[in-house]
Amino acid sequence: MSDDRTGGATSNTITGGISFHAVIQGRDITVQLPPTITAALSGLPAPASAFTGRDTHVEQLLEELAPVTDGAGGQRTVLVSAVSGLAGIGKTELAVQTAAQALKQSDWFPGGVLFTDLAGYDPERCLSPERALEGLLRALAIPGEHIPGGLEDRQRLYRSVLAAYANENRRILVVIDNASTTGQAAPLLPTDGTTAALVTSRHTLDGLDARLHDLDTLDGTASIAVLDQALRHARGHHDTRFTDDAEAAATIARLCAGLPLALRIAAAVLAAAPTRPAASLAAALQAEHTRLDKLARPDRAVRAAFDLSYQHLTPDQARLFRLLPLNPGPDLSTDATVHLAPTSPDQAEELLQYLAEAHLIEPALAWGRWRMHDLVRLYADEHGHTHATTDQRDSARTRLFTHYQETTQAADTHLDTLSGPRAPHFPDRAAALQWLDTEHANLTATATAAPALGHPSTATSLAFTLVRYLDYRRYFDDSITLTTTALAICREFGDRHGEGAALNNLGNALQGVRRFEEAIEAHTQAATVYRELGDRHREGAALNNLGLPLREVRRFEEAIEAHTQAATVYRELGDRHGEGQALNNLGGALYGVRRFEEAIEAHTQAATVYRDLGDRHGEGTARMAWAIAHNERRLRRS
């Protein structure tokens, strides 16, 4: 069968095939191209004027698109580059900007560019591969009556046309935008070994045999630049509202969380109101519950972009997506997700991995940890409140908080320097510390947020069980925050024992940041509370701690009194370890007022106690202090 047309039209010669009216099936297809490039091969959307912060990605993509010059017979290492990322992250713009630069390069793509938007996430506009191929074939000047009706036949013809262009040194760049699945994009990919393709998707399409690129948010500097460039483009270079108010610009950039779509909408909001100051928009975006409402224009909105991704989730995926914002901290482990969902570890990882492939969450630096973009978190939380009953949201939060409490308690047993039982949850101290280090931000965020969420016991539990860890890592500011919160809760509920413990811990943390007078006040109040409760042991601990900041402000006589009382209490109660600590501290206070003989005696007694207990570290500390006092006495005598 042959079809010859005049005027530069396409001429097709088909052998070994069968013709069914307008449907052509062929084994061997020879395509003769028209001598000029059609206008449809210049159909790339116009690049945005405000584009920054993507130089590295553009360079990488251009390197992959560049023609082969190494004598490898034209066979390329990278034929397809796939860019994936969150809705609104700028995938399409990156592809368009890269393609525009590639077209400017001499002899890279003399055949032009094919661009198709598959609208893969929009159920009303989504293109099937068949429909997309029809449009691409028409753009390649294939008459409609010669376009087959089936996917495989259209795919064969399309790839043959691309190969023919490549053989005539009219290489084409194919840009496939907004694909939702591998199955939607794969039939549109060239296979001739020369034609290049760029694919964008909200999902990581690892089935395309493509070089994968994950697009992240913009940093603060690039975000501010996008705001400024977009506003100046809309209003002219004289509009300097973002540069005039750097603080407001930085706030808007932070609240948009580096999402280009949100940044462009924010700039458009200001462009629509020429007299509105940037500070006004910054203030309007502060409220989390209305931020997504503010980031909207009649033709685009952040929420609408997220909607299309959300609609593609299965019920289980959607439920987990809605529950993830319940975690108050910056990221979440797979293990914690098991308790949040609840589900098995394998199922939790599978669900999380899918959400990551859809770029609704992001893998953290360490495998097994996941985080959410700030605006996605707000979006998911909105849906979470809407489905709170069906998702059993309150129960999910309780399970998560209980997991944090119980695991922290288990880890704390491994930090106790005294002999005693260790929770089997962790094999050793190193593993417990590693978990605490990893979850530190989540645990402090949970303890801080818990009271307002109706979980005051979580706040007090974490505040008390994290004391040893926070002191060991010298996170004194966190300790002050948590113990202050716990103190307020204990006083509100009339928990006098908890009040005393919180005051004692607070005093230690305040001493760590050298706020000695406040530390003295906290320990004094703690000792008073325990005295009123008749809890002599804890009163002794508070007195022993009180002496330390008293020494720092050189109130040595008061310190001596506090340590002496503490040693007496411990001795009467038979707490030998506490007695050793108080005696050693007493020796330090006596040293401060040059009462060296008494200091030596106190350190000697402390060393004896520690030796009897088998505490080599304590004994060494006491003997070191004894040596210092002894040497000072000798120098004084000489």
C-alpha positions as CSV (number, residue, x, y, z in Angstrom):
1,M,0.0,0.0,0.0
2,S,1.3,3.5,-0.8
3,D,0.0,7.0,-0.4
4,D,1.8,9.8,-2.3
5,R,0.8,13.4,-1.6
6,T,2.1,16.6,-3.0
7,G,3.1,19.8,-1.2
8,G,5.7,18.3,1.1
9,A,3.3,15.9,2.9
10,T,4.3,12.6,4.4
11,S,4.7,9.6,2.2
12,N,4.3,6.2,3.8
13,T,5.3,2.9,2.3
14,I,3.9,-0.1,4.1
15,T,4.9,-3.7,3.4
16,G,3.8,-7.0,4.8
17,G,0.7,-5.3,6.3
18,I,-3.1,-5.3,6.1
19,S,-5.4,-2.3,5.6
20,F,-8.7,-2.1,7.4
21,H,-10.2,1.2,6.2
22,A,-8.3,3.9,8.2
23,V,-6.6,1.3,10.4
24,I,-3.2,0.3,9.3
25,Q,-1.3,-2.7,10.6
26,G,2.1,-3.3,9.3
27,R,5.2,-5.3,10.0
28,D,7.6,-3.0,8.2
29,I,6.9,0.7,8.0
30,T,9.1,3.0,5.9
31,V,8.4,6.7,6.6
32,Q,9.5,9.5,4.2
33,L,9.5,12.9,6.0
34,P,8.3,16.2,4.7
35,P,11.3,18.5,3.9
36,T,10.3,21.2,6.5
37,I,9.7,21.1,10.2
38,T,6.1,21.6,11.1
39,A,5.0,24.2,13.5
40,A,3.8,21.5,15.9
41,L,7.4,20.6,16.5
42,S,7.9,24.0,18.1
43,G,5.1,23.6,20.6
44,L,7.1,23.9,23.9
45,P,5.3,26.1,26.5
46,A,7.0,29.4,27.2
47,P,9.5,29.2,30.0
48,A,8.7,31.2,33.1
49,S,10.6,34.4,33.7
50,A,11.0,33.7,37.4
51,F,13.2,30.6,37.6
52,T,16.1,30.1,39.9
53,G,17.7,27.6,42.3
54,R,17.7,24.7,39.8
55,D,21.0,25.3,38.0
56,T,22.4,21.9,39.1
57,H,19.4,20.0,37.9
58,V,19.4,21.8,34.6
59,E,23.1,21.1,34.1
60,Q,22.5,17.4,34.8
61,L,19.6,17.1,32.4
62,L,21.4,19.0,29.7
63,E,24.4,16.6,30.1
64,E,22.0,13.7,29.5
65,L,20.4,15.3,26.5
66,A,23.6,16.3,24.7
67,P,24.3,14.4,21.5
68,V,26.8,11.6,21.6
69,T,30.2,12.8,20.5
70,D,32.4,9.8,21.6
71,G,32.1,7.7,18.5
72,A,29.8,5.2,20.2
73,G,27.7,4.8,17.0
74,G,25.0,7.2,18.2
75,Q,23.9,4.9,21.0
76,R,23.3,7.0,24.1
77,T,23.9,5.9,27.7
78,V,20.8,7.9,28.9
79,L,17.9,8.0,26.6
80,V,15.2,8.9,29.1
81,S,15.4,11.3,32.0
82,A,12.5,11.2,34.5
83,V,11.9,14.1,36.9
84,S,9.7,13.4,39.9
85,G,8.6,15.4,42.9
86,L,5.8,16.8,45.0
87,A,2.8,18.6,43.3
88,G,3.9,22.2,42.7
89,I,7.6,21.5,43.1
90,G,8.4,22.8,39.6
91,K,8.8,19.6,37.6
92,T,7.2,20.9,34.5
93,E,9.0,24.2,34.7
94,L,12.3,22.4,35.0
95,A,11.6,20.3,32.0
96,V,10.5,23.4,30.0
97,Q,13.5,25.4,31.0
98,T,15.9,22.6,30.2
99,A,14.2,21.9,26.8
100,A,14.4,25.6,25.9
101,Q,18.1,25.7,26.7
102,A,18.7,22.4,24.8
103,L,16.9,23.8,21.7
104,K,19.3,26.7,21.7
105,Q,22.3,24.4,21.4
106,S,23.6,24.1,17.9
107,D,22.6,20.7,16.3
108,W,21.3,19.2,19.5
109,F,17.6,19.0,18.4
110,P,17.3,20.3,14.8
111,G,14.0,18.4,14.5
112,G,12.4,20.4,17.2
113,V,10.5,19.3,20.3
114,L,7.4,17.3,20.9
115,F,5.5,18.3,24.1
116,T,2.5,16.6,25.6
117,D,0.8,17.1,28.9
118,L,-0.7,13.7,29.9
119,A,-2.7,15.3,32.8
120,G,-2.2,12.0,34.6
121,Y,-3.6,13.1,37.9
122,D,-6.7,14.9,36.6
123,P,-9.5,12.4,36.1
124,E,-11.3,14.8,33.7
125,R,-8.3,15.6,31.5
126,C,-6.2,12.5,31.8
127,L,-4.9,11.3,28.4
128,S,-4.6,7.6,27.6
129,P,-1.4,6.5,25.7
130,E,-3.6,6.0,22.6
131,R,-4.9,9.6,22.6
132,A,-1.5,11.0,23.5
133,L,0.1,9.1,20.5
134,E,-2.6,10.4,18.2
135,G,-1.7,14.0,19.1
136,L,2.0,13.3,18.8
137,L,1.6,11.6,15.4
138,R,-0.4,14.6,14.1
139,A,2.3,16.9,15.4
140,L,4.7,14.8,13.3
141,A,2.6,15.6,10.2
142,I,1.0,12.1,10.0
143,P,-2.5,12.6,8.4
144,G,-5.4,11.5,10.5
145,E,-6.5,8.9,8.1
146,H,-3.2,7.2,8.3
147,I,-3.1,7.0,12.1
148,P,-3.9,3.5,13.3
149,G,-6.5,2.9,15.9
150,G,-4.8,0.5,18.2
151,L,-2.1,1.3,20.8
152,E,0.5,-1.1,19.5
153,D,0.1,0.1,15.9
154,R,0.2,3.8,16.9
155,Q,3.3,3.1,19.0
156,R,5.1,1.4,16.1
157,L,4.3,4.2,13.7
158,Y,5.3,6.9,16.2
159,R,8.6,5.3,17.0
160,S,9.3,4.7,13.3
161,V,8.7,8.4,12.6
162,L,11.0,9.5,15.4
163,A,13.7,7.1,14.1
164,A,13.3,8.5,10.6
165,Y,13.8,12.0,11.9
166,A,16.9,10.8,13.7
167,N,18.3,9.1,10.6
168,E,18.0,12.3,8.7
169,N,19.9,14.2,11.4
170,R,16.7,15.9,12.5
171,R,16.8,14.6,16.1
172,I,13.7,15.4,18.2
173,L,13.3,16.0,21.9
174,V,10.2,14.4,23.4
175,V,8.9,16.0,26.6
176,I,6.2,13.9,28.3
177,D,4.7,16.0,31.2
178,N,2.6,14.9,34.1
179,A,2.5,11.2,33.7
180,S,0.9,9.3,36.6
181,T,2.1,5.8,35.8
182,T,4.8,3.9,33.9
183,G,2.0,2.5,31.7
184,Q,0.9,5.9,30.7
185,A,4.3,7.2,29.7
186,A,6.2,4.1,28.4
187,P,4.4,3.8,25.0
188,L,5.4,7.4,24.2
189,L,9.1,6.8,24.7
190,P,11.4,6.6,21.6
191,T,13.5,3.5,21.1
192,D,15.8,4.4,18.3
193,G,18.8,5.0,20.5
194,T,19.2,8.6,19.4
195,T,16.0,10.5,20.2
196,A,15.9,11.8,23.8
197,A,13.0,12.1,26.2
198,L,12.2,14.1,29.3
199,V,9.4,12.7,31.6
200,T,7.8,14.4,34.6
201,S,5.6,12.8,37.3
202,R,4.6,13.1,40.9
203,H,5.6,9.5,41.2
204,T,9.0,7.9,40.9
205,L,8.6,6.0,37.6
206,D,11.3,3.4,38.1
207,G,9.9,1.2,35.4
208,L,10.9,3.4,32.5
209,D,14.5,2.4,32.4
210,A,15.2,6.1,32.9
211,R,17.8,8.2,34.8
212,L,15.8,9.3,37.8
213,H,15.9,12.8,39.2
214,D,14.1,13.7,42.5
215,L,13.2,17.4,42.7
216,D,13.4,19.0,46.2
217,T,12.1,22.3,47.5
218,L,14.0,25.6,47.0
219,D,16.2,27.0,49.7
220,G,15.5,30.3,51.4
221,T,17.6,32.4,49.1
222,A,16.2,30.9,45.9
223,S,12.6,31.2,47.3
224,I,13.0,34.9,47.9
225,A,14.5,35.3,44.5
226,V,11.4,33.6,42.9
227,L,9.1,35.9,44.9
228,D,10.9,39.0,43.8
229,Q,11.3,37.9,40.1
230,A,7.7,36.9,39.8
231,L,6.4,40.2,41.3
232,R,8.7,42.3,39.1
233,H,7.7,40.4,36.0
234,A,4.0,41.1,36.8
235,R,4.4,44.7,38.0
236,G,7.6,45.9,36.5
237,H,11.1,46.3,37.9
238,H,10.0,49.3,40.0
239,D,8.0,47.0,42.3
240,T,10.5,46.4,45.1
241,R,8.1,45.3,47.8
242,F,10.1,42.1,48.5
243,T,13.5,43.7,48.4
244,D,12.3,46.6,50.5
245,D,11.0,44.3,53.3
246,A,13.6,41.5,53.6
247,E,12.0,40.2,56.8
248,A,8.6,39.9,55.3
249,A,10.0,38.2,52.2
250,A,11.9,35.7,54.3
251,T,8.8,35.0,56.3
252,I,6.7,34.4,53.2
253,A,9.4,32.2,51.7
254,R,9.5,30.1,54.9
255,L,5.8,29.7,55.2
256,C,5.6,28.6,51.5
257,A,8.3,26.1,52.5
258,G,10.2,26.4,49.3
259,L,7.4,25.2,47.1
260,P,7.6,27.1,43.8
261,L,3.8,26.9,43.2
262,A,3.1,28.5,46.6
263,L,5.8,31.1,46.0
264,R,4.4,32.1,42.6
265,I,0.9,32.3,44.0
266,A,2.1,34.5,46.9
267,A,3.8,36.8,44.4
268,A,0.6,36.8,42.4
269,V,-1.5,37.8,45.4
270,L,0.7,40.8,45.9
271,A,0.8,41.6,42.2
272,A,-3.1,41.8,42.3
273,A,-2.9,44.3,45.1
274,P,-0.3,47.0,44.1
275,T,-0.6,48.9,47.4
276,R,-0.5,45.9,49.7
277,P,2.8,45.6,51.7
278,A,4.7,42.3,51.8
279,A,4.3,42.4,55.6
280,S,0.5,42.2,55.3
281,L,0.8,39.0,53.3
282,A,3.4,37.5,55.7
283,A,1.0,38.2,58.6
284,A,-1.9,36.6,56.7
285,L,0.0,33.4,56.0
286,Q,1.0,32.9,59.7
287,A,-2.2,31.2,60.7
288,E,-1.8,27.5,59.8
289,H,-5.6,26.8,59.6
290,T,-6.1,29.3,56.8
291,R,-2.7,29.2,55.0
292,L,-3.8,26.9,52.2
293,D,-6.8,29.2,51.6
294,K,-4.6,32.2,51.2
295,L,-2.3,30.4,48.7
296,A,-4.9,30.4,46.0
297,R,-5.8,32.3,42.8
298,P,-8.7,31.9,40.5
299,D,-6.7,29.8,38.1
300,R,-4.5,27.8,40.5
301,A,-4.2,26.8,44.1
302,V,-1.9,24.7,46.3
303,R,-4.7,22.7,47.7
304,A,-6.1,21.9,44.3
305,A,-2.7,20.6,43.2
306,F,-2.5,18.4,46.3
307,D,-6.0,17.2,45.7
308,L,-5.1,15.4,42.4
309,S,-2.3,13.4,44.2
310,Y,-4.6,12.6,47.1
311,Q,-7.3,11.2,44.9
312,H,-4.9,8.6,43.5
313,L,-4.4,7.0,47.0
314,T,-6.0,3.7,48.0
315,P,-8.1,3.8,51.2
316,D,-5.2,2.4,53.3
317,Q,-2.7,4.8,51.8
318,A,-5.1,7.7,52.3
319,R,-5.7,6.8,55.9
320,L,-2.0,6.7,56.8
321,F,-1.4,9.9,54.9
322,R,-4.1,11.6,57.1
323,L,-2.6,10.1,60.3
324,L,1.0,11.1,59.7
325,P,0.5,14.8,60.8
326,L,-0.3,13.5,64.3
327,N,3.4,13.1,64.9
328,P,4.4,16.4,66.5
329,G,8.1,16.1,65.5
330,P,9.9,16.7,62.2
331,D,10.0,13.1,61.0
332,L,8.6,9.6,61.7
333,S,10.2,6.2,61.8
334,T,8.7,3.1,60.2
335,D,8.6,1.5,63.7
336,A,6.5,4.4,65.0
337,T,4.2,4.2,62.0
338,V,3.4,0.6,63.0
339,H,1.9,1.9,66.3
340,L,0.3,4.9,64.6
341,A,-1.6,3.0,61.9
342,P,-1.6,0.3,63.5
343,T,-0.3,-2.3,61.0
344,S,2.6,-4.8,60.5
345,P,6.1,-3.5,59.9
346,D,6.0,-4.9,56.3
347,Q,2.7,-3.2,55.6
348,A,3.8,0.0,57.1
349,E,6.9,0.1,55.0
350,E,4.9,-0.7,51.9
351,L,2.5,2.1,52.5
352,L,5.2,4.6,53.4
353,Q,7.2,3.7,50.3
354,Y,4.2,4.3,48.1
355,L,3.6,7.7,49.6
356,A,7.2,8.5,49.1
357,E,7.0,7.4,45.4
358,A,4.0,9.7,45.1
359,H,6.2,12.4,46.7
360,L,3.5,13.0,49.4
361,I,6.2,12.2,51.9
362,E,10.0,12.2,51.6
363,P,12.6,9.7,52.8
364,A,14.8,11.2,55.4
365,L,18.6,10.9,55.3
366,A,18.5,7.7,57.3
367,W,16.5,4.8,55.8
368,G,13.4,4.0,57.7
369,R,12.5,7.6,58.5
370,W,10.0,9.8,56.7
371,R,9.1,13.5,56.7
372,M,6.4,15.7,55.2
373,H,6.6,19.0,53.4
374,D,5.0,21.7,55.7
375,L,2.2,22.6,53.3
376,V,1.5,18.9,52.6
377,R,1.3,18.4,56.4
378,L,-1.3,21.1,56.7
379,Y,-3.2,19.6,53.8
380,A,-3.1,16.1,55.3
381,D,-4.1,17.4,58.7
382,E,-7.2,19.1,57.1
383,H,-8.3,15.8,55.7
384,G,-7.4,14.1,59.0
385,H,-9.8,16.3,60.9
386,T,-12.5,15.6,58.3
387,H,-12.1,11.8,58.7
388,A,-11.2,11.9,62.4
389,T,-14.0,9.5,63.4
390,T,-13.5,6.9,60.7
391,D,-9.7,7.0,61.1
392,Q,-10.0,6.7,64.9
393,R,-7.6,9.7,65.1
394,D,-7.6,10.0,68.9
395,S,-6.7,6.4,69.3
396,A,-3.9,6.6,66.8
397,R,-2.4,9.6,68.6
398,T,-2.6,7.7,71.9
399,R,-0.9,4.7,70.5
400,L,1.9,6.8,69.1
401,F,2.5,8.7,72.3
402,T,2.4,5.5,74.3
403,H,5.1,4.1,72.0
404,Y,7.3,7.1,72.6
405,Q,6.7,6.9,76.4
406,E,7.4,3.2,76.8
407,T,10.4,3.1,74.5
408,T,11.9,6.2,76.2
409,Q,11.5,4.5,79.6
410,A,13.2,1.4,78.2
411,A,16.1,3.4,76.9
412,D,16.5,5.3,80.2
413,T,17.2,2.1,82.1
414,H,20.4,1.7,80.1
415,L,21.6,5.2,81.0
416,D,21.5,4.5,84.8
417,T,25.0,4.2,86.0
418,L,23.9,2.2,89.0
419,S,23.4,-1.6,88.8
420,G,19.9,-2.6,88.1
421,P,17.6,-4.3,85.6
422,R,17.9,-3.2,82.0
423,A,14.9,-3.2,79.6
424,P,15.3,-5.9,76.9
425,H,14.0,-3.6,74.2
426,F,17.6,-2.5,73.6
427,P,20.6,-4.8,73.6
428,D,22.9,-2.3,75.3
429,R,23.6,1.3,76.3
430,A,24.9,2.2,72.8
431,A,21.7,1.1,71.1
432,A,19.6,3.0,73.6
433,L,21.6,6.2,73.1
434,Q,21.3,5.8,69.3
435,W,17.5,5.6,69.5
436,L,17.3,8.6,71.9
437,D,19.6,10.6,69.6
438,T,17.5,9.8,66.6
439,E,14.2,10.5,68.2
440,H,15.4,13.5,70.3
441,A,13.5,16.1,68.2
442,N,10.3,14.0,68.1
443,L,10.3,13.3,71.8
444,T,10.8,16.9,72.9
445,A,8.2,18.1,70.3
446,T,5.7,15.4,71.6
447,A,6.3,16.4,75.3
448,T,5.8,20.1,74.4
449,A,2.7,19.6,72.3
450,A,1.0,16.8,74.4
451,P,-0.8,19.0,77.0
452,A,-2.7,21.0,74.5
453,L,-3.7,17.8,72.7
454,G,-5.2,16.3,75.9
455,H,-2.3,14.2,76.9
456,P,-0.7,15.8,80.0
457,S,0.6,12.5,81.3
458,T,2.7,12.1,78.1
459,A,4.3,15.5,78.8
460,T,5.2,14.6,82.4
461,S,6.3,11.1,81.6
462,L,8.7,12.2,78.9
463,A,9.9,15.1,80.9
464,F,11.0,12.9,83.8
465,T,12.3,9.9,81.7
466,L,14.4,12.1,79.4
467,V,16.2,13.9,82.3
468,R,19.2,11.6,82.3
469,Y,19.6,11.7,78.5
470,L,19.2,15.4,78.2
471,D,21.7,16.0,81.0
472,Y,24.2,13.5,79.4
473,R,23.9,15.2,76.0
474,R,23.9,18.7,77.7
475,Y,20.6,19.6,76.1
476,F,19.9,21.9,79.0
477,D,17.5,24.3,77.1
478,D,15.3,21.3,76.1
479,S,15.4,20.1,79.7
480,I,14.3,23.5,81.0
481,T,11.4,23.6,78.5
482,L,10.2,20.1,79.3
483,T,10.5,20.4,83.1
484,T,8.8,23.8,83.1
485,T,5.9,22.2,81.3
486,A,5.8,19.2,83.7
487,L,6.0,21.6,86.7
488,A,2.9,23.5,85.5
489,I,1.0,20.3,84.9
490,C,1.8,18.8,88.3
491,R,0.8,22.0,90.0
492,E,-2.5,22.2,88.0
493,F,-3.4,18.6,89.1
494,G,-2.1,18.9,92.6
495,D,0.7,16.3,92.2
496,R,3.1,17.4,94.9
497,H,5.5,14.5,94.4
498,G,5.7,15.4,90.7
499,E,6.1,19.1,91.5
500,G,9.1,18.3,93.7
501,A,10.7,16.1,91.0
502,A,10.1,18.8,88.3
503,L,11.6,21.5,90.5
504,N,14.6,19.4,91.3
505,N,15.2,18.6,87.6
506,L,14.6,22.2,86.7
507,G,17.2,23.3,89.1
508,N,19.8,20.9,87.6
509,A,19.1,22.2,84.1
510,L,19.2,25.8,85.1
511,Q,22.6,25.2,86.7
512,G,23.7,23.6,83.3
513,V,23.1,27.0,81.6
514,R,24.7,28.9,84.5
515,R,21.5,30.5,85.7
516,F,22.5,29.8,89.3
517,E,20.2,32.0,91.2
518,E,17.2,30.5,89.5
519,A,18.6,27.0,90.1
520,I,19.0,27.8,93.8
521,E,15.3,28.9,94.0
522,A,14.2,25.7,92.2
523,H,16.1,23.4,94.5
524,T,15.0,25.3,97.6
525,Q,11.4,24.9,96.6
526,A,12.0,21.2,95.8
527,A,13.5,20.6,99.3
528,T,10.5,22.4,100.8
529,V,7.9,20.4,98.9
530,Y,9.6,17.1,99.9
531,R,10.0,18.2,103.5
532,E,6.2,18.9,103.7
533,L,5.5,15.5,102.1
534,G,7.8,13.8,104.6
535,D,9.9,12.4,101.8
536,R,13.3,12.6,103.4
537,H,15.2,10.7,100.7
538,R,14.1,13.1,98.0
539,E,14.6,16.0,100.3
540,G,18.2,14.9,100.7
541,A,18.6,14.8,97.0
542,A,17.3,18.3,96.6
543,L,19.6,19.6,99.4
544,N,22.6,17.9,97.8
545,N,21.7,19.5,94.4
546,L,21.1,22.9,96.1
547,G,24.6,23.0,97.4
548,L,26.1,23.0,93.9
549,P,24.8,26.3,92.6
550,L,25.4,27.9,96.0
551,R,29.0,27.0,95.6
552,E,29.0,28.6,92.1
553,V,27.8,32.0,93.5
554,R,30.3,31.6,96.4
555,R,27.7,31.2,99.1
556,F,30.0,28.5,100.6
557,E,28.6,28.4,104.1
558,E,25.1,27.8,102.8
559,A,26.5,25.1,100.5
560,I,28.3,23.4,103.4
561,E,25.0,23.4,105.3
562,A,23.0,21.9,102.4
563,H,25.6,19.1,101.7
564,T,25.9,18.3,105.4
565,Q,22.2,17.9,105.8
566,A,22.0,15.8,102.7
567,A,24.8,13.5,103.9
568,T,23.0,13.1,107.3
569,V,19.8,12.2,105.6
570,Y,21.4,9.7,103.3
571,R,23.3,8.1,106.2
572,E,20.2,7.8,108.3
573,L,18.3,6.2,105.4
574,G,21.1,3.8,104.6
575,D,21.7,5.2,101.1
576,R,25.4,4.7,100.9
577,H,25.7,5.9,97.3
578,G,23.9,9.2,98.1
579,E,26.0,9.6,101.2
580,G,29.2,9.3,99.1
581,Q,28.0,11.9,96.6
582,A,27.0,14.4,99.4
583,L,30.3,13.9,101.2
584,N,32.3,14.5,98.1
585,N,30.3,17.6,97.3
586,L,30.8,18.7,100.9
587,G,34.5,18.4,100.5
588,G,34.3,20.8,97.5
589,A,32.4,23.4,99.5
590,L,34.9,23.2,102.3
591,Y,37.7,23.6,99.9
592,G,36.0,26.8,98.6
593,V,36.5,28.4,102.1
594,R,40.0,27.0,102.5
595,R,39.0,24.6,105.3
596,F,41.4,22.0,103.8
597,E,41.6,19.6,106.7
598,E,37.8,19.2,106.8
599,A,37.7,18.9,103.0
600,I,40.4,16.2,103.1
601,E,38.3,14.3,105.7
602,A,35.1,14.6,103.7
603,H,36.8,13.3,100.5
604,T,38.4,10.5,102.4
605,Q,35.0,9.4,103.8
606,A,33.5,9.6,100.3
607,A,36.3,7.5,98.8
608,T,35.8,4.9,101.5
609,V,32.0,4.7,100.7
610,Y,32.6,4.3,97.0
611,R,35.3,1.7,97.6
612,D,32.9,-0.3,99.8
613,L,30.2,-0.1,97.0
614,G,32.7,-1.1,94.3
615,D,32.1,2.2,92.5
616,R,35.6,2.6,91.0
617,H,34.6,5.8,89.1
618,G,33.2,7.4,92.2
619,E,36.2,6.4,94.2
620,G,38.5,7.8,91.6
621,T,36.7,11.2,91.6
622,A,36.8,11.4,95.4
623,R,40.5,10.6,95.5
624,M,41.3,13.2,92.8
625,A,39.5,15.8,94.9
626,W,41.3,14.6,98.0
627,A,44.7,15.0,96.2
628,I,43.8,18.6,95.1
629,A,42.9,19.5,98.7
630,H,45.9,17.8,100.1
631,N,48.2,19.6,97.7
632,E,46.7,22.9,98.4
633,R,47.1,22.4,102.2
634,R,50.8,21.5,101.7
635,L,51.4,24.6,99.6
636,R,49.7,26.7,102.3
637,R,51.9,25.3,105.0
638,S,55.1,25.8,103.0
